[in-house]
């Protein structure tokens, strides 16, 4: 299922491989809005998707399970994560992001910076992204993880601080 989720693409994959709970956690939206965000991302050619995956430490308990997963490619390239799964109608799905295992903060910040710079549409945006990256580098690992994966609008406060008092060009 995990390997198939990496190679399979398109809007139909959102609920094929993930519960709504997981989509809400990963898109920072609720219900139908989370599903729509996933479907839109699945069609966006600029979204950097994983190309390979390694799965280890699988623990199954009835209709739920956990595993450690390392994706190659995407913003979480090379990061080991703990993921919760749920079985629905005979199909296993991603259900909960449980956190990083030994987060490599430098690597994550580098990946986020690369993604941000590739999407910058002006020198002003590139400067703001550089400012956000600098602020991330100063954060403790636990705070960084919480900021990126547990806040409703990841990095929005850092972005606001970096763009305060400047005019976009």
Secondary structure, 3 states (H helix, E strand, C coil): CHHHHHHCCCCCHHHHHECHHHHHHHHCCCHHHHHHHHHHHHHCCCCCCCCEEEEEEEEEECCEEEEEEEEECCCCCCCEEEEEEEEECCEEEEEEEEEEECCCHHHHHHHHHHHHHHHCCCHHHHHHHHHHHHHHHCCCHHHHHHHHHCCCCCCHHHHHHHHCCCCCC
